[in-house]
Amino acid sequence: MKRFIPAVIILYALVYMIYPIQNYTHQSVKKKDVSNKMEITYKENSIVLSGFKDDGNERYWGNLNNYTYMIYKDIDKYIYVNGQFYAIKGKWENNKFLLPEADAKRLFNLSGSKGSYTTTKTSGIQVCQNIDKEKVLTVLSSPHIPIDHAFVTKEPGQVPGAARDYRNGKHEGFDWYAGAIGIEITRQTLIHPLFEGRIVRIDKDFTELEFNHREVLLKEAADSKNTSQKTLDKLRGRQVWVQSKNGILVHYAHTSSINPDLKVGDYVETTDWIAKVGNSGTSNGALGTDEDLHLHSDILVCGKNFWEYGDISDMNNSLIDIFDKAAKAEQAATTNKNGSSLQ
């Protein structure tokens, strides 16, 4: 009996010690639920985004409900959230951005209305955490060549980083010109996605810039030494944007026409054609000639140009090697297929 009493006392003490811990846990859960309530400025059926930071390239970065977002200055049709770009119908007003409430609730995992919202426990999962050079090159390691039978250009003036009087002094993407890519191209040359994904933008209703207006834009861009995102967007001409997994977004620019069967939200494979090569947005496009036909492709990862994650020359060379391997593999597969069909 004497041995039993100390054991009971010890057991009683343990129960007493555990209970406050359990009670504290319940309290912390309740506190977490309360902290999930969020008040956001509301106006015109939209939430108001503000307090974001310009990274020096007119890309405004912010955080809402633990989701990283980015919006381009004076461009109100697209937003980047947690590794993905989305088509929206926003509005810039006095350096603040009005995002339709329906889009905000969907993209930032909110519930509620008119400025009073709650969040769920599943929010805050980041696709682009700790992104670096190695991760960028890894996610870009299996591209499809966007023009059949082509190789990526090696011309210094046609790769990212090439000097320009505008674009903040830098060419941002790869140009696919006849000759430099090993084949001839025309306005009928088809463009395929580098990676399968979801269409974010497809310019069906496109109006070419008037030549004089384009020249004014170029002069303003050169004089400012900091080309605005809005001007850059105009100079890219008719575009298609395809959002892929792992934060990859590709702009397909200067196209002459787009696939009429496609729309925003459609999922496209690398075997699908999304547009045809052209010169829209260029001086020759404004003049209505067939000169300067090419595809311009900007490759973004997690909202930034792929080459921003390392030395631009090293990043270019690494991606060119990846493109070359992909092109050789595709051409070998085509040769084998044609050889088999002849037997």
Secondary structure per residue as TSV (DSSP state, phi and psi in degrees):
chain	resnum	aa	ss	phi	psi
A	1	M	-	360.0	-40.2
A	2	K	T	-63.3	-34.8
A	3	R	T	-70.2	-32.2
A	4	F	H	-71.1	-37.7
A	5	I	H	-60.2	-49.4
A	6	P	H	-59.3	-36.5
A	7	A	H	-63.6	-40.0
A	8	V	H	-64.9	-41.0
A	9	I	H	-63.5	-44.0
A	10	I	H	-62.5	-44.4
A	11	L	H	-62.1	-41.4
A	12	Y	H	-62.8	-40.8
A	13	A	H	-64.8	-40.3
A	14	L	H	-62.9	-43.9
A	15	V	H	-61.3	-41.8
A	16	Y	H	-63.7	-38.7
A	17	M	H	-69.1	-38.6
A	18	I	H	-71.1	-37.3
A	19	Y	H	-57.7	-47.6
A	20	P	H	-60.1	-34.6
A	21	I	H	-64.5	-45.2
A	22	Q	H	-62.5	-41.7
A	23	N	H	-62.9	-40.4
A	24	Y	H	-64.9	-38.0
A	25	T	H	-61.5	-45.2
A	26	H	H	-61.9	-40.2
A	27	Q	H	-64.1	-39.3
A	28	S	H	-67.9	-33.5
A	29	V	H	-64.9	-44.1
A	30	K	H	-62.6	-39.7
A	31	K	H	-63.6	-38.5
A	32	K	H	-64.0	-40.5
A	33	D	H	-61.7	-41.7
A	34	V	H	-64.2	-40.6
A	35	S	H	-67.3	-16.1
A	36	N	T	-77.3	-8.1
A	37	K	E	-76.2	138.7
A	38	M	E	-140.1	130.9
A	39	E	E	-105.3	126.0
A	40	I	-	-128.7	137.1
A	41	T	-	-55.5	132.6
A	42	Y	E	-123.2	134.8
A	43	K	E	-157.4	133.6
A	44	E	T	52.2	49.2
A	45	N	T	60.3	26.6
A	46	S	E	-137.8	156.0
A	47	I	E	-91.6	153.0
A	48	V	E	-104.8	116.9
A	49	L	E	-93.4	131.5
A	50	S	-	-154.5	177.2
A	51	G	-	75.7	8.6
A	52	F	-	-77.1	166.6
A	53	K	E	-119.4	133.9
A	54	D	E	-79.9	128.7
A	55	D	-	-87.9	9.6
A	56	G	S	97.2	-6.6
A	57	N	S	-121.3	24.9
A	58	E	S	58.6	32.0
A	59	R	E	-109.6	117.9
A	60	Y	E	-100.2	118.2
A	61	W	E	-106.1	138.9
A	62	G	E	-149.1	-177.2
A	63	N	E	-140.9	131.6
A	64	L	E	-139.6	124.7
A	65	N	T	54.1	38.3
A	66	N	T	69.1	12.2
A	67	Y	E	-101.7	130.3
A	68	T	E	-79.9	133.5
A	69	Y	E	-130.9	161.5
A	70	M	E	-146.2	137.9
A	71	I	E	-131.8	144.5
A	72	Y	E	-83.9	138.6
A	73	K	T	-59.7	131.5
A	74	D	T	64.9	12.9
A	75	I	-	-116.2	119.2
A	76	D	-	-112.4	10.9
A	77	K	S	-103.0	-5.4
A	78	Y	E	-142.8	148.0
A	79	I	E	-141.7	143.5
A	80	Y	E	-101.5	128.4
A	81	V	E	-139.1	119.8
A	82	N	T	52.5	48.3
A	83	G	T	90.3	-0.1
A	84	Q	E	-134.1	143.1
A	85	F	E	-95.1	145.8
A	86	Y	E	-134.3	146.3
A	87	A	E	-82.5	132.0
A	88	I	-	-139.9	-179.4
A	89	K	-	-128.8	70.8
A	90	G	-	-87.1	-171.0
A	91	K	E	-157.5	127.6
A	92	W	E	-85.9	135.3
A	93	E	E	-152.2	112.3
A	94	N	T	53.7	49.3
A	95	N	T	62.3	20.8
A	96	K	E	-124.3	157.1
A	97	F	E	-117.9	123.4
A	98	L	E	-93.3	113.5
A	99	L	E	-106.4	122.1
A	100	P	E	-48.7	135.2
A	101	E	H	-56.4	-39.9
A	102	A	H	-60.3	-41.1
A	103	D	H	-67.9	-42.4
A	104	A	H	-60.5	-44.2
A	105	K	H	-64.2	-39.2
A	106	R	H	-71.7	-43.7
A	107	L	H	-81.6	-30.0
A	108	F	T	-109.1	10.6
A	109	N	T	59.8	52.7
A	110	L	E	-112.8	153.1
A	111	S	E	-132.0	152.4
A	112	G	E	122.2	-163.8
A	113	S	E	-162.9	160.6
A	114	K	T	50.9	43.1
A	115	G	T	97.2	-16.0
A	116	S	E	-109.7	118.6
A	117	Y	E	-137.0	160.1
A	118	T	E	-126.3	156.4
A	119	T	E	-114.3	166.5
A	120	T	-	-108.8	164.9
A	121	K	T	-69.8	-13.8
A	122	T	T	-88.1	-2.2
A	123	S	T	-74.3	159.1
A	124	G	T	94.3	5.4
A	125	I	-	-76.3	119.4
A	126	Q	-	-101.1	124.0
A	127	V	T	-72.6	-33.9
A	128	C	T	-108.2	33.2
A	129	Q	T	-70.9	138.7
A	130	N	T	54.4	39.1
A	131	I	-	-74.2	136.2
A	132	D	-	-145.6	-176.5
A	133	K	H	-54.5	-48.8
A	134	E	H	-63.3	-41.6
A	135	K	H	-67.5	-38.1
A	136	V	H	-62.2	-48.4
A	137	L	H	-66.2	-30.4
A	138	T	H	-66.8	-46.5
A	139	V	H	-69.8	-20.4
A	140	L	T	-96.6	11.3
A	141	S	S	-78.5	-8.7
A	142	S	S	-131.6	63.5
A	143	P	-	-83.7	161.4
A	144	H	-	-103.2	139.4
A	145	I	-	-70.8	126.3
A	146	P	S	-70.5	-19.2
A	147	I	S	-122.4	123.1
A	148	D	T	-54.6	135.6
A	149	H	T	70.5	11.1
A	150	A	-	-97.2	158.8
A	151	F	-	-114.3	154.4
A	152	V	-	-69.4	147.9
A	153	T	-	-67.0	149.2
A	154	K	-	-115.4	1.2
A	155	E	-	-66.4	128.5
A	156	P	G	-56.9	-32.3
A	157	G	G	-83.4	-0.7
A	158	Q	G	-117.6	13.3
A	159	V	S	-118.8	164.8
A	160	P	T	-56.6	139.0
A	161	G	T	96.6	-11.6
A	162	A	-	-61.1	142.8
A	163	A	B	-65.7	139.3
A	164	R	-	-140.5	151.8
A	165	D	S	-74.1	-17.4
A	166	Y	S	-126.0	-157.3
A	167	R	G	52.5	37.2
A	168	N	G	57.6	28.7
A	169	G	G	84.6	-0.4
A	170	K	B	-130.9	138.8
A	171	H	-	-78.2	132.3
A	172	E	-	-94.2	-24.8
A	173	G	S	-130.6	-167.4
A	174	F	E	-97.3	133.9
A	175	D	E	-99.0	138.7
A	176	W	E	-114.7	88.4
A	177	Y	E	-99.2	149.9
A	178	A	T	-56.1	145.7
A	179	G	T	86.7	-59.4
A	180	A	T	-66.8	-22.3
A	181	I	T	-106.4	6.6
A	182	G	S	90.2	-1.6
A	183	I	S	-141.8	167.1
A	184	E	-	-89.7	152.1
A	185	I	-	-133.7	154.7
A	186	T	-	-137.5	-176.5
A	187	R	T	-68.6	-8.7
A	188	Q	T	-99.3	-1.1
A	189	T	-	-68.7	126.0
A	190	L	E	-82.2	146.9
A	191	I	E	-113.5	129.3
A	192	H	-	-111.4	156.4
A	193	P	-	-66.9	140.9
A	194	L	S	-63.3	-36.4
A	195	F	S	-138.7	146.3
A	196	E	-	-64.9	152.6
A	197	G	E	172.4	-167.3
A	198	R	E	-102.8	134.6
A	199	I	E	-74.7	122.8
A	200	V	E	-98.1	-33.3
A	201	R	E	-144.8	138.5
A	202	I	E	-151.5	111.2
A	203	D	-	-81.1	85.4
A	204	K	S	-77.8	-41.5
A	205	D	S	-98.7	87.4
A	206	F	-	-118.8	135.2
A	207	T	-	-117.9	124.7
A	208	E	-	-65.8	144.4
A	209	L	-	-65.6	141.5
A	210	E	-	-71.6	144.3
A	211	F	H	-55.4	-49.1
A	212	N	H	-63.8	-39.1
A	213	H	H	-64.6	-40.5
A	214	R	H	-62.8	-41.2
A	215	E	H	-63.0	-37.1
A	216	V	H	-64.4	-43.2
A	217	L	H	-61.4	-42.2
A	218	L	H	-63.9	-42.0
A	219	K	H	-64.8	-44.2
A	220	E	H	-61.6	-40.8
A	221	A	H	-64.8	-43.6
A	222	A	H	-65.9	-40.0
A	223	D	H	-69.5	-33.7
A	224	S	H	-79.6	-23.1
A	225	K	T	61.2	14.9
A	226	N	S	-152.3	80.6
A	227	T	-	-59.6	128.8
A	228	S	-	-69.5	153.2
A	229	Q	H	-61.5	-34.5
A	230	K	H	-65.0	-41.8
A	231	T	H	-68.1	-44.1
A	232	L	H	-56.4	-41.6
A	233	D	H	-61.9	-40.1
A	234	K	H	-67.1	-39.4
A	235	L	H	-72.7	-14.0
A	236	R	T	-79.6	-10.1
A	237	G	-	71.2	-148.9
A	238	R	S	-72.5	127.2
A	239	Q	-	-127.3	157.8
A	240	V	E	-130.7	132.3
A	241	W	E	-113.8	130.8
A	242	V	E	-121.4	122.3
A	243	Q	E	-95.7	122.8
A	244	S	-	-111.5	178.4
A	245	K	S	-71.0	170.9
A	246	N	T	60.6	26.3
A	247	G	T	81.5	8.8
A	248	I	E	-83.4	129.4
A	249	L	E	-131.7	134.6
A	250	V	E	-122.1	129.2
A	251	H	E	-89.2	128.4
A	252	Y	E	-109.2	109.7
A	253	A	E	-117.1	165.3
A	254	H	S	66.1	22.2
A	255	T	-	-71.3	154.7
A	256	S	S	-90.2	-31.5
A	257	S	E	-158.9	164.9
A	258	I	E	-122.3	162.0
A	259	N	-	-65.9	114.9
A	260	P	T	-67.7	-13.4
A	261	D	T	-87.3	-4.3
A	262	L	-	-102.6	155.4
A	263	K	-	-148.2	167.7
A	264	V	T	-58.9	133.0
A	265	G	T	100.9	-18.8
A	266	D	-	-68.0	146.1
A	267	Y	E	-98.4	129.7
A	268	V	E	-119.9	142.7
A	269	E	-	-94.0	168.3
A	270	T	T	-71.1	-13.8
A	271	T	T	-85.8	-13.2
A	272	D	S	-79.4	151.1
A	273	W	-	-102.0	137.9
A	274	I	-	-109.5	-25.8
A	275	A	E	-163.2	178.4
A	276	K	E	-122.5	149.9
A	277	V	-	-61.7	145.4
A	278	G	B	-156.8	-156.0
A	279	N	-	-142.3	23.5
A	280	S	T	-60.3	143.3
A	281	G	T	86.7	-10.7
A	282	T	S	-96.3	171.5
A	283	S	H	-64.0	-38.2
A	284	N	H	-70.4	-30.9
A	285	G	H	-64.7	-41.4
A	286	A	H	-65.8	-31.7
A	287	L	H	-85.1	-11.6
A	288	G	T	81.3	22.8
A	289	T	-	-96.0	174.4
A	290	D	S	-101.2	14.3
A	291	E	T	-79.6	156.4
A	292	D	T	68.5	27.4
A	293	L	-	-67.0	129.8
A	294	H	E	-172.2	163.2
A	295	L	E	-101.3	133.3
A	296	H	E	-110.4	126.0
A	297	S	E	-123.7	118.1
A	298	D	E	-96.4	129.9
A	299	I	E	-112.7	114.1
A	300	L	E	-110.2	145.1
A	301	V	E	-130.7	121.6
A	302	C	T	55.4	41.5
A	303	G	T	87.3	-3.5
A	304	K	E	-126.7	156.0
A	305	N	E	-57.9	140.1
A	306	F	G	-55.9	-33.3
A	307	W	G	-77.3	-6.6
A	308	E	G	-75.2	-8.0
A	309	Y	G	-92.6	7.7
A	310	G	S	-171.8	-169.2
A	311	D	-	-63.8	129.2
A	312	I	H	-61.5	-38.3
A	313	S	H	-66.0	-44.0
A	314	D	H	-64.4	-41.8
A	315	M	H	-64.4	-42.0
A	316	N	H	-59.9	-50.2
A	317	N	H	-61.3	-39.3
A	318	S	H	-64.2	-43.7
A	319	L	H	-72.5	-34.5
A	320	I	H	-61.3	-41.2
A	321	D	H	-61.0	-42.1
A	322	I	H	-62.7	-45.1
A	323	F	H	-60.9	-43.4
A	324	D	H	-62.3	-42.0
A	325	K	H	-63.1	-41.3
A	326	A	H	-64.8	-43.3
A	327	A	H	-63.5	-43.9
A	328	K	H	-64.6	-40.5
A	329	A	H	-65.0	-42.2
A	330	E	H	-66.6	-40.2
A	331	Q	H	-70.1	-35.5
A	332	A	H	-65.1	-40.7
A	333	A	H	-64.7	-38.9
A	334	T	H	-65.3	-42.2
A	335	T	H	-62.6	-45.1
A	336	N	H	-63.3	-39.0
A	337	K	H	-65.8	-45.0
A	338	N	H	-66.2	-37.2
A	339	G	H	-65.6	-40.9
A	340	S	H	-66.2	-36.1
A	341	S	H	-70.7	-22.2
A	342	L	H	-85.7	-15.6
A	343	Q	-	-80.8	360.0
